[in-house]
Amino acid sequence: MSKVKVKKKSVGLLIILILLIIGIIFYFKKDIKVDLKDITTKKEEIKEISDFKGMKLDEVKEYVDSKKIELNTSYDYDDSIPKDEVIESNLNDNKLDIKVSLGSLPLDTFKEKKVNELGNVPIMMYHGIVNTTTNKYTGGNVDKDGYNRTSGAFYKDLEFYYEKGYRMIRLQDYVDGKINVELGYSPIILTFDDGNENNFKVIKKNEDGSLEFDPESAIGVLERIKKKYPDMGVTATFFLNGALCNQKEYNEDIMKWLVDNGYDVGNHTISHVDFTKVGIEKTKYEVGALYQKLESIIPGKYVKIIALPFGSPYKKSHSNYPYIIDGEYEGVTYHTVAGLRVGWEAEVSPFNKDFDTSFLKRIRAYDNNGKEFDIEMNFKLLENKKFISDGNKDIITIPKSKENKLGTTNLKVVTYEED
Ligand SMILES: [Zn+2]
């Protein structure tokens, strides 16, 4: 009996002992856990950055990538802060704005490259691109007035622009004053009116849904140039009528392809109307119904820009003009941000005080032996007055002598003395 009692007692003690040990282990484990937590929080605190001043742009990019922070970068010249280093930063929610140094002002380079962001910008007007070599008209013209051009001449035009130091920008970016062209180069804009089939002729739609374009169509030529000169920034705006791309079977596919591949689509009215020959109601239909067509196929992806058919009206004072810009059709309002005329020469810089987006001039892309504002004549005229970029879309750089032509702007302006 007593033996059993002793056994019972020691079993009880053993159980208490075990419970004690378990308790101690748990107690310490908890402690250890808390410690680990503390360490990780501290580590994160060290990694969290709120002021990026003095950091290199690459380091900031790495950091925002790891933190999934949205980064907005602007640039400025700064004598005291080395190139590519952050001058100032502002972190708000999950958005980081930084200003990065470009180093000291390269005034000598501006002078040498003749940088002039108040210079003129050519907006080229094309219509049909025709696959023929047997044209009987001047140069690359396919008709008497040179509205249509051979595909071979069009290819050469693009090489000519490239060699002359022009790089393509979107018409919409020009309208918005966003000119992103490398230092020393000049912007050029391409437009096509009428939605001719030969602008984007589809020869085949593959099983995977991809389109094959006629290599001699405008898109065919542009895509070849894109491959040959990746730094050309190939783009163009196509102005469509009610028949869209004039290929019933592929209209929607082509329009989607265009906006997904760096091109833009704009408004050339439903029936290629002459605005001076119709009333206000018809004007609103011609403009509003075409916008609605574009909206139904490429919602929100088209530009709110009109190329005026026949370049008409010639004057903005025409009574229909306000309804080309603003109106309502079948209960839907529209607003046009820019209107294109049939001009003859290059337009002013978007930073010029005379810049008027609602009535922009275009150059007819045709040949006339260097006369009557043909391509050759226009690019000769541009030699001494073209827009030459400082390579920075956030800064307007101009020779001091041109300062009086500058309009109001939110961008930083840099001027330099010419010789
Ligand atoms: Zn037209």
Residues whose N, C-alpha, C, O or C-beta is under 5 A from the ligand:
A	BS01	ZN	D193 D194 P309 F310
